[in-house]
Each structure stands twice: as C-alpha cells, then as structure tokens.
Amino acid sequence: MSPRKLSALLLLAACSPVLADDGFPACLAALQDQARQARVADWIVDDVVPGLQQQARVLELDAKQPEFVQTFAQYLNARVTQARIEEGRTLYRKHREFLGRLQQKYGIPGHYLVAFWGLETNFGSYLGGMPTLDSLATLACDTRRSDFFSTEFVAALQLLERERLQPGHMRGSWAGAVGHTQFMPSNYLRYAVDGDGDGRIDLWGSEQDALASGANFLNQLGWVPELRWGREVRLQPEFRFDLAGADAGKRRPLLEWSQLGVRRSDGGPLPESELQAGILVPAGAAGPAFMVYDNFDVIMRWNRSESYAVSVGYLADRIAGAGPLRQSPPVGQRPLARGDVEVLQQQLNQLGFEAGEEDGIFGSGTRAALSEFQRSRGLVADGYPDADSMEGLQEAAAKGAADEPKD
C-alpha cells in the first residue's frame, strides 16, 4: 500500500470515531488535515474551518428524505402543480434563445432544464438557507456517510477558493447542495460552466450559469439527444406486472411491448421500433403507467429517486405544452415509514425473496422481490405494497417462523 493511500485511510478512520470520543472540534481538526492534503489554501484551513458549527437540524433532516416517506401521488402532486407549470412556461419563453443555444451545444432540450430548475429550487425562489460548510462538516463528522461528505466538504473548500466566495454567502440545502440547480460541491467543481460569459461561475446569482451547468452535467451523464425521458402508456387488464421495472434487465424493444398489449396513453399503437424501454408503475396497478427510456436513467443519476425522475419528465412535458396525465395517481394510498419498509424487507428476505439490504428504502430491488412474492400468492404482481400484499406477507412470514425447527 502506498504511503499516500495509507495516510488517507488513517485520516478517514480518525474522522469517524473522533466525533464520538472527543466531539465536533476534534473531527474538524481531522477535516483540516484532509483539506491540507488536498492543498486547500492555508487561510481557509486555518481561519475558516475552526469556526464552523455543528448543525443538529441537518442530522434531523437527513433521516427524513421525502422521496422515501411519501406516496407517489403525494410526491408528484406537490411538485408538478399548475402554478409551477405556468411559471415554467413563462421562464422557458424568457430564456428561449439562450436555451436554444444550450441545446445546440449540449443536446439537452430547454424544457428539461427548466423542469430541473423548477423541482430543485422552484425556479430560484428558494436556494436553501443552511450554511453549506457547517452542514457538510456536520455530515462528514457523522459516521453513517463520513467518506462521502468528507469529500464534499473538501470540494466546498476548493470551491470557496476557486470562485473567490465568501463563506457566509455559501448557503443551500441541508445536504450541501447549492445554487439554482442544487449542485453538490464536487459536481460544481467538475461540471459547472460560465453560461453568461462574465469569467466566473456563480450558481447562486446567475440563472444562465445554472442552466448552462445543468446542460453540461446532463450531457456528461450520458443524455441521448432527440430521445425523450419516457411517456405515459396504457396497459391492458391482463398485463403481466411482473414484467414491469425500470432496471436494465426489464427493458424490451417497443415492438415487444406492443405485442404484450402496451399502448400509448390515448389508446393508439406504440411506434414500431427496436428502442429499448421499461415499464414503471410507481403507484401500482391502480395508478398511471410509464414507459421509460435511457434518458430516464440519466435523470436518476441526478437524483436516485424514481418519483423525482418521473416528476422531472412530466413537468418538462407540461412545460412543452403536453396535457395532464390520463390516469391520475390514486390519492388514498398510505405512505410507508422507513420502519415499515425495513420490516417488509426482512419478511421478504426471510421467505427467500431477495429484497437486498434491509435499509428502509423502497427501491427497485424491494419492489422486484415484492412482485415475486405477489405472483407466488396469485396477487397482482405490481410490486406495490397494498393492504392485501402486506397482510399476506405478514402471515407468510409468521407461518415461516412458526415452522422453523426449534433447537
């Protein structure tokens, strides 16, 4: 092992347990060492870092991310509102010429950039009020994700130096995302560009910098020009929901989906194409169905939430002039708390349906495992945790435990 790698490992080891033993100031000292190794300017390391404050509110918010505690209807309806659609259309018209230039250069249609802007900060109306350096230091000193946030903390210090920022000016989300498009500091350093040509990159004060940076980011993430994110589709009553899923292993050519009875939302036939797509039913069989393409995966690389990705695509479509969903998401569904999901994951794993890590996050792996269980019990295998599925799972897990041999 090289001395440099050994030094980095020792530093990371020091930053986590030090908080429990000696408190936040000792962890800041470890972060100072990490910043020095990254060649951050001495005045920042010696004068800025020691004055940072631990933010208890940040740790509270870290445990309650809305992507995982709201139903799809709650999430979508709160974010794709008529007011946001109308403001998005107004801003799209305002920036049309500039957005056209960005599309020529980066291949990203302007209505998608405006949609990201709308979901991230409501078009800049709320950039976040948490002190960025304090928030990142707090999360870096928390043992759960110390490695990730230590890296982001050092990136924020490098950003402070490169863009000649004032520490008090750096405010954003509780997780350290900043500016109109809520970039994490490492992405700010790597992907942000000067959109207005003033020689600086200011994601707080320049809408053009923020939009251009979003375009560059999506381009680097692999956006496919001339391909949309997806579309709403109509499924036949006999559709096999166990075939649904946004993962690569669930993708099929449009021609195959057409043979399986999938139609456009207006009932018309799908295009005759070999284009690969997946079917997503985020609210289960009772809600809308979406056909998603490779650009859906790109949106997921911006934010690892299927609800977020659908909301971006749907808002972009509405900004571009499309109408509302033909099948609205059901509003009576009950949200699952993380504890509920953990129990569900434990029961699925116990019964041999591999849900993966029991982390309380209802992601694609948990959905696929639940779909397998539902199919084994003759239920609608849509991967949605409805009351019948939850009750059946609980009964099966209890029976399985009772049938286990006793020592």
C-alpha positions in Angstrom: 0.0 0.0 0.0 1.4 3.4 -1.0 2.1 6.0 1.8 -0.4 8.3 0.3 -3.2 5.7 0.4 -2.3 4.7 3.9 -2.4 8.3 5.0 -5.9 8.8 3.5 -7.2 5.6 5.2 -5.8 6.7 8.6 -7.4 10.1 8.2 -10.8 8.7 7.3 -10.6 6.4 10.3 -9.7 9.3 12.5 -12.7 11.4 11.4 -15.4 9.0 12.3 -14.7 7.7 15.9 -13.2 11.0 16.9 -16.7 12.6 17.0 -18.0 10.1 19.5 -14.9 10.3 21.7 -13.9 14.0 21.6 -16.7 15.9 19.9 -17.1 18.0 16.8 -14.0 20.2 17.3 -11.7 17.2 17.1 -13.4 16.0 14.0 -12.9 19.5 12.4 -9.2 19.1 13.2 -9.2 15.8 11.2 -11.0 17.6 8.4 -8.4 20.3 8.4 -5.7 17.6 7.8 -7.7 16.2 4.9 -8.0 19.7 3.4 -4.3 20.3 3.7 -3.6 17.1 1.9 -5.9 18.4 -0.9 -3.8 21.6 -1.0 -6.6 23.9 0.1 -5.3 27.4 0.8 -3.9 27.9 4.3 -6.1 30.8 5.1 -9.2 28.6 4.6 -7.9 25.7 6.5 -6.6 27.8 9.5 -9.2 30.6 9.6 -12.4 29.2 8.2 -12.7 25.6 9.2 -12.1 26.0 13.0 -15.1 28.4 13.2 -17.6 26.0 11.7 -20.6 24.9 13.9 -22.3 21.6 14.1 -25.9 21.7 12.8 -28.3 19.5 14.8 -31.1 20.3 12.3 -29.0 18.8 9.5 -28.9 15.4 11.2 -32.7 15.6 11.8 -33.4 16.3 8.1 -31.0 13.6 7.0 -33.3 11.0 8.5 -36.5 12.3 6.7 -36.0 12.4 3.0 -39.4 12.9 1.2 -38.6 10.6 -1.7 -39.0 7.6 0.7 -41.8 8.6 3.0 -44.5 9.9 0.6 -46.8 8.1 -1.8 -46.2 8.7 -5.5 -49.4 10.8 -5.6 -48.3 13.0 -2.7 -44.8 13.4 -4.2 -46.0 14.2 -7.8 -48.9 16.4 -6.9 -46.8 18.5 -4.5 -44.2 19.2 -7.2 -45.9 19.3 -10.6 -48.6 22.0 -9.8 -50.4 24.2 -12.2 -48.6 27.2 -10.8 -45.3 25.6 -11.4 -46.2 24.6 -14.9 -47.3 28.1 -15.8 -44.2 29.7 -14.3 -42.0 27.1 -16.1 -43.6 28.0 -19.4 -43.1 31.7 -18.7 -39.4 31.2 -17.9 -39.0 28.9 -20.9 -40.2 31.7 -23.2 -38.0 34.2 -21.4 -34.8 32.1 -21.9 -35.9 30.5 -25.2 -33.0 31.9 -27.2 -30.4 31.0 -24.6 -31.9 27.6 -24.1 -31.7 27.0 -27.8 -28.0 27.7 -27.8 -27.6 25.3 -25.0 -29.4 22.6 -26.8 -27.2 23.1 -29.9 -24.1 22.8 -27.7 -25.1 20.1 -25.2 -28.1 18.3 -26.8 -30.4 19.0 -23.9 -33.9 20.4 -24.8 -34.6 23.6 -22.8 -37.9 22.4 -21.2 -35.9 19.7 -19.3 -33.5 22.2 -18.0 -36.4 24.4 -16.8 -38.0 21.4 -15.2 -34.9 20.5 -13.2 -34.7 24.2 -12.2 -38.4 24.1 -11.0 -38.0 20.9 -9.0 -34.7 21.8 -7.4 -35.4 25.4 -6.2 -38.8 26.4 -7.6 -37.0 28.4 -10.3 -34.7 30.0 -7.8 -37.3 31.2 -5.3 -35.7 29.1 -2.6 -32.0 28.3 -2.8 -31.8 26.9 0.8 -30.8 28.7 3.9 -28.4 26.3 5.6 -24.8 27.3 5.9 -23.1 25.0 3.4 -19.7 24.5 5.1 -21.3 23.9 8.5 -23.8 21.4 7.0 -21.1 19.4 5.2 -18.8 19.4 8.2 -21.7 18.1 10.3 -22.4 15.3 7.9 -18.7 14.5 7.4 -18.5 14.0 11.2 -21.5 11.7 11.3 -20.3 8.0 11.0 -23.1 6.9 8.5 -21.7 8.6 5.4 -18.5 10.2 6.6 -16.4 9.3 3.5 -18.9 10.8 1.0 -19.4 14.1 2.9 -15.7 14.5 3.8 -15.0 14.5 0.1 -17.8 17.0 -0.5 -16.6 19.2 2.4 -13.1 19.5 0.9 -14.7 20.2 -2.5 -16.7 23.0 -1.0 -13.4 24.5 0.4 -11.8 24.2 -3.0 -14.9 25.9 -4.5 -14.6 28.7 -1.9 -11.1 29.4 -3.1 -11.6 28.9 -6.9 -14.6 31.2 -7.2 -13.4 33.7 -4.6 -16.6 33.2 -2.5 -17.4 34.5 1.0 -18.1 31.6 3.4 -21.3 33.3 4.6 -22.5 33.5 1.0 -22.4 29.7 0.7 -25.9 28.7 1.7 -28.0 25.9 0.3 -29.8 22.6 1.3 -29.2 20.7 4.5 -27.1 18.2 2.5 -24.8 20.8 1.0 -26.4 21.2 -2.5 -26.2 24.8 -3.7 -27.4 27.3 -6.3 -30.4 27.4 -8.7 -29.8 23.8 -9.7 -28.7 22.5 -6.4 -25.3 21.1 -7.3 -23.2 19.3 -4.7 -19.8 20.9 -4.4 -17.9 18.2 -6.3 -20.3 18.5 -9.2 -19.9 22.3 -9.0 -16.2 21.9 -9.4 -16.4 19.3 -12.2 -19.4 20.3 -14.3 -20.4 23.9 -13.6 -19.7 26.3 -16.5 -19.7 30.0 -17.2 -23.0 30.5 -19.0 -23.2 34.3 -19.0 -19.6 34.9 -20.0 -18.6 37.1 -17.1 -15.5 35.0 -16.3 -17.0 33.5 -13.1 -19.2 30.5 -12.4 -21.9 31.7 -9.9 -24.7 29.1 -9.5 -26.3 31.3 -6.8 -26.5 34.6 -8.7 -26.6 33.7 -12.4 -29.6 31.9 -13.9 -27.6 31.4 -17.2 -24.7 29.9 -15.3 -27.1 27.5 -13.6 -28.9 26.5 -16.7 -25.7 26.0 -18.7 -24.2 24.0 -15.9 -27.3 21.8 -15.8 -27.0 21.2 -19.5 -23.3 20.3 -19.3 -24.0 18.0 -16.3 -26.8 16.1 -18.1 -24.6 15.8 -21.2 -21.7 14.3 -19.2 -24.1 11.9 -17.5 -25.0 10.5 -20.9 -28.1 12.3 -22.1 -29.2 10.9 -25.5 -30.2 13.9 -27.8 -33.5 13.6 -29.6 -34.8 11.0 -27.2 -37.4 11.8 -24.6 -37.4 10.7 -21.0 -40.4 8.4 -21.4 -44.2 8.7 -21.8 -47.4 7.7 -20.1 -48.8 4.4 -21.6 -51.9 2.3 -21.2 -51.8 -1.3 -20.0 -54.3 -4.0 -20.8 -56.2 -5.6 -17.9 -54.3 -8.9 -18.5 -50.8 -7.2 -18.4 -48.2 -9.2 -16.5 -47.0 -6.7 -14.0 -44.1 -8.9 -13.0 -42.5 -7.8 -16.3 -42.6 -4.1 -15.2 -39.5 -2.3 -13.9 -37.1 0.5 -14.9 -33.9 -1.6 -14.5 -31.9 -2.6 -17.5 -32.9 -6.3 -17.0 -36.5 -5.3 -17.5 -36.0 -3.4 -20.8 -37.6 -4.7 -24.0 -38.0 -3.2 -27.5 -41.1 -1.2 -28.2 -42.2 -3.8 -30.7 -42.3 -6.5 -27.9 -44.2 -4.2 -25.5 -46.7 -3.6 -28.3 -47.2 -7.4 -28.7 -47.7 -7.6 -24.9 -50.6 -5.1 -25.2 -49.0 -1.9 -24.2 -50.5 1.2 -25.9 -50.0 4.9 -25.9 -52.0 6.7 -23.3 -54.6 7.7 -25.8 -55.0 4.0 -26.9 -53.0 4.3 -30.1 -50.2 1.9 -31.1 -46.7 2.4 -29.9 -44.1 3.4 -32.6 -42.7 0.3 -34.5 -39.2 0.5 -33.1 -36.4 -1.6 -31.5 -35.9 1.2 -29.0 -35.4 -0.4 -25.5 -37.8 0.7 -22.8 -39.0 -0.4 -19.4 -42.5 -0.1 -17.8 -42.8 1.7 -14.5 -45.9 1.6 -12.3 -44.9 3.8 -9.3 -48.3 3.7 -7.7 -49.1 0.1 -8.6 -51.7 -1.3 -10.9 -54.2 1.3 -9.7 -52.1 4.2 -10.9 -50.5 5.6 -14.1 -48.0 3.5 -16.1 -45.0 5.0 -17.8 -42.7 3.7 -20.5 -39.1 4.9 -19.7 -36.1 5.2 -21.9 -32.4 5.7 -21.4 -32.8 9.4 -20.5 -34.8 8.3 -17.5 -31.7 6.7 -16.2 -29.8 9.9 -16.8 -32.3 11.8 -14.6 -31.9 9.1 -12.0 -28.2 9.8 -11.9 -29.0 13.4 -10.9 -31.3 12.2 -8.1 -31.7 8.5 -7.3 -35.5 8.6 -6.8 -37.9 7.2 -9.4 -40.6 9.6 -8.2 -38.2 12.5 -8.8 -37.3 11.3 -12.2 -40.9 10.9 -13.3 -41.7 14.3 -11.9 -38.9 15.9 -13.9 -40.0 14.2 -17.1 -43.7 15.0 -16.5 -43.1 18.6 -15.6 -40.9 19.0 -18.7 -43.7 17.6 -20.9 -46.2 20.0 -19.3 -43.8 23.0 -19.9 -43.5 22.0 -23.5 -47.3 22.0 -23.9 -48.5 18.5 -23.1 -51.7 17.9 -21.2 -52.2 16.2 -17.8 -51.9 12.5 -17.1 -54.8 10.5 -18.5 -54.6 8.2 -15.4 -54.1 10.2 -12.2 -52.2 8.6 -9.3 -54.6 7.4 -6.6 -54.7 9.8 -3.7 -55.9 7.3 -1.0 -52.8 5.2 -0.8 -51.0 5.1 2.6 -47.3 6.1 2.8 -44.9 3.7 4.3 -42.4 4.8 7.0 -38.9 3.5 6.8 -39.6 1.2 9.7 -42.5 -0.4 7.8 -40.2 -0.9 4.8 -37.5 -2.4 6.9 -40.0 -5.0 8.3 -41.2 -5.7 4.7 -37.7 -6.2 3.5 -36.9 -8.5 6.5 -40.0 -10.6 5.8 -39.2 -10.9 2.1 -35.6 -12.0 2.7 -36.8 -14.4 5.4 -39.2 -16.0 2.8 -36.4 -16.3 0.2 -37.5 -13.3 -2.0 -34.3 -11.3 -2.1 -35.0 -7.7 -1.3 -31.4 -6.8 -0.6 -30.2 -4.6 2.2 -32.8 -4.0 4.9 -32.4 -0.3 4.8 -35.9 1.0 4.9 -35.7 2.4 1.3 -38.4 1.1 -1.0 -36.3 0.9 -4.2 -36.3 -1.3 -7.3 -34.8 -4.3 -5.6 -37.5 -4.3 -2.9 -40.2 -3.8 -5.5 -39.0 -6.7 -7.6 -38.9 -9.0 -4.5 -42.4 -8.0 -3.5 -43.6 -8.6 -7.1 -42.2 -12.1 -6.9 -44.0 -12.7 -3.6 -47.3 -11.4 -5.0 -47.0 -13.6 -8.1 -46.4 -16.7 -5.9 -49.6 -15.9 -4.0 -51.7 -15.2 -7.0 -51.9 -11.4 -6.3 -51.4 -8.6 -8.8 -47.7 -8.7 -9.1 -47.2 -4.9 -9.5 -44.6 -4.6 -6.6 -46.8 -2.2 -4.8 -47.3 -2.7 -1.0 -51.1 -2.6 -0.9 -53.0 -3.9 2.1 -53.6 -7.4 0.7 -49.9 -7.9 -0.1 -48.8 -6.6 3.3 -51.2 -8.8 5.1 -50.3 -11.9 3.1 -46.6 -11.2 3.6 -47.1 -10.9 7.3 -49.0 -14.1 7.5 -46.5 -16.0 5.4 -43.5 -14.7 7.5 -45.3 -15.6 10.7 -46.0 -19.1 9.4 -42.5 -19.5 8.2 -41.1 -18.5 11.6 -43.5 -21.0 13.3 -42.5 -23.8 11.0 -38.7 -23.4 11.7 -37.2 -26.3 13.7 -36.6 -25.5 17.3 -33.3 -26.3 19.0 
